[in-house]
Amino acid sequence: MDYTVVGAGAGVAVLLLAVVVLWRRRSSGARQSKRAHDAAQEREPPVDLGETYEFGVTEFADHHSGDRVAVGKVEGFVLFTEDVPNSVSEGDVIRATVTSFNRDETSADAIFESAA
């Protein structure tokens, strides 16, 4: 028996199994994201225009306005907050007032009020 061929075959099988596992894991994440997006489009926003909310900053992003904005969530609803001071970091809790919704009302823009 040629153990080199057996070893190579086993290596290929392990590699193929790893690829399948990674592909399925990625597909699962994409399905979860799609379900969350679909659910967001079907519900009423949990925030109101002109109201102020307190939430944690999950990340910073470049918004369509071209400005750096803080991203956070209120009851799973995404808020893009403008005019956030440079002293605010990811994980900080802030207060912001909702100024507008996106076209489908699945996210909103807000203006920074204060650190919480």
N, C-alpha and C positions, 0 to 999 in steps of 0.2 A: 504494500500500500504506500502511496506517495503522500507523506504527511504535509509536504509543501502545498500541494493542491488542496488538501482538506483544510489546512490553515487559511489559505487564501479565500476559499469558499466561505468559511466561517466569518472571516473579516468582512467580506462583501455582504453577508447576511446581517451582521451587526450594523454596518453602515446603512443598509436599506431600512432596517428597523428604526434607527435613529431619525432618518429623514421622514419616515411616515409619522412617527410620534411628534416631531416638530411641526410638520405640516398640519396635523390634526389639532394641535394646541393653538396654532395661529388661526385656524379656521374657527375654532371655538370662540376665541376672543373677538373675531370679526362678527360672528353671529350675535354675541352678547352686545356688542356695540350697536349693531343694526337694530336689535330689539329695543335697546334703550332710546335710540334716536326715534324710532317709530312711536314709542310710548310718549315721548316728549312732544311729538307733533299732535297727539290726540288729546292732551290734557290742557287745561287752562293754566296759564303761568301762576306760580304761587307768590308772585310779587305784583305790586301795583305801581303805576307811574306816580312819581312824586313822593313815594314813601322811602324811608331810610331803613336799611338792613345791616346787620352785623354778620360777618362771615370771615373765614380764613382764606388767605391768599394761597392758591395751590401752585401758581406759576405766573410768569410774566411773558407776554407775547407782543408781537407787532400787530396792531389792529389795522383794519382796512383804512383807517384815517392816517396811518403812517406813524402814529404815536405808540410808545411803549405803554401797555396797559396791564393792570393786575387782573388775573383771572381767578374767580372763586365761584362757589355754588351756594345757593339758598334752596334747601329742600331738593337738591339735585338739579336745580335750574341754574344755568351758567350766566354769570354777570361779568362783563368786561368793564373794568373801572378805570377811568381816565384821571389824570392829574394826581397820581399817587406819588408822594415824595420819594426820593431816592433812598431815604432812611428806612423805608418799608421793605421787608424781605419775605421770601416764601415762608409760609407758616404763621406769619403775623396775622392778627385779627384786626379788621378795619370796619369802619362804617361808611356806607355809600348810599347815595340817593339815585333811584332808577329814573333815567331821563328818556329812554325810548326802547322799543322792542325791535327785534329784527323782523323781516317780512313775515315769517311763519310763526312768530312769537315763541320760538324755541330757545331764545337767549335774549339778553337785554344789555344795553349800555347804561353805565352809571357814572356818577361823579364822586370822587373821594370827598369825604366829610372830615374824618378824623381816624386816628388809631384808637382801637378799643382798649 
